Structures are given as structure tokens and as C-alpha cells.
Amino acid sequence: MTKPLQDKIALVTGASRGIGRAAALELAKAGAHVIAVARTTGGLEELDDEIRKAGGEAATLVPLNLRDFDALDRLGRSIFDRWGRLDAFLGNAGFLGVLTPVAHLDPKIFQELVETNITANWRLIRSLDPLLRLSDAGRVLFVSSGAARKHTPFWGGYGMAKAALESLALTYAAECAATTKVRVNLLNPGPMRTQMRKRAMPGEDPATLPPPEAIAPLIVELLSPECEKNGELISFKAA
């Protein structure tokens, strides 16, 4: 049986844990060669071991901090030199920051929120767009959050960053629609059993939340060539 992403090249940020790790594993099972990006080398090596155990092709591991913008530029060039294209890009990595009144946000935390959630994804668009256009069906998916639209007290920093990411992604989708085969969408995973959620909601029972593995098949579907959605915000509904 042909796999939906057989022989495709897929890049995943935040790939060492949570949604990114689950997505990378599922993409590999679907036939993709995964370029796994994360800060922690150990986490990436564990992911690679799991991909191999599941019968997938060994991943390309890229340990880097998304705030190293020059490295993001070099990443695009390296992908071009090795494969000449990119078929799928999952912009998953994010930074929660601190839950605090907007007026109390530390400037350094605010800057990291902007650089990790917004600037890094813009730099990745800038670096990867030529490669996605060289694909027969370039697919892009950014992970957002309900915080972008709820305007919940104390969530202003993270909510602001995700709202800006949504505007960036939807504008990019509109630019791609008319003249390219690239399709760009957003995914709101909702409450999920991740370390970020645990930090944000320390009193919550994680057993009541779906694990990251539950959303992975939807991510594969949205990054597959058959998906023609563009400029949409898709919300995950747990079964």
C-alpha cells in the first residue's frame, strides 16, 4: 500500500517532545523523511530511535535554537543542497512565557515570545518558501492556540504571539493561493497532554486530556498532497 507521504521531505520544529514528536513519528510512518528540529540533542536522538523502531527511515536531526536566525537561513540552504525541495513544514515549536498581567510582563520574556512564536516562523517562511515552491505539493501547517482569540486575563503575552502568528500564516496562505501549489493552514490543538499545558495548568489532571498522539493523524492529513485546504484554521476535536 502506498503511504500518503512516501518519499516526501517533511520538516518539524519542536520535534523532540509533545505534539512535534508525535507528529514526526506519524509523518515517518506515513513514508516521509523527517527533518527534526529542536534544541535538545538527546530528545532528537530518542525520536530517531523511535522512528527506526517503527520501521521508518532514519531522521535528519537538526539541534538548534529557533532564535538563532542565521541558522534558520542556513537550514534552507542545506535542505536545498541535499534534496532540492521541501514537501511539508510543520511549525510547531512555541514558547508559553509567563502567565501574568500584560503590564507586568518582563521585557526579556516579551522579546522571547515574539522571537520564538513569530519572528522564527517568519524567518522559516523566508528560508523555506523557495523550497516549498519546488515541491509538487508544498504543504505548511502552523500550530496556534485558542489563546489567540479568547483574550484571557494573564495570557496576554502568549495570546498576542499566537494572534500575530495566525495573521502571518493566513497572509502567507493568501499569497500562495493564486500562483503556487503551496497550501498553508493553521491548527488549534485545544487542551492536550503536553508539558506546556502542564506548566500553564498545574492543577489539571493530565489524564483527562488527549495525548499528542491523538492529533498526529490529522497533522499527516493536513500535510499530505491530497489536502487542498488553504488559509483555514482547523480545530482538533478529540474523539
Buried (B, 14 or more C-beta within 10 A) or exposed (E): EEBBBEEBBBBBBBBBBBBBBBBBBBBBBBBBBBBBBBBEEEBBBBBBEBBEEEEBEEBBBBBBBBBBBEBBBEBBEBBBEEBEBBBBBBBBBBBBBBBBEEEEBEEEBBEBBBBBBBBBBBBBBEBBBBBBBBBEBBBBBBBBBBBBBEEEEBBBBBBBBBBBBBEBBBEBBEBBEEEBBBBBBBBBBBBBBBEBBEEBEEEEEBEEBBBBBBBBBBBBBBBBBEBEBBBEBBEBEEE
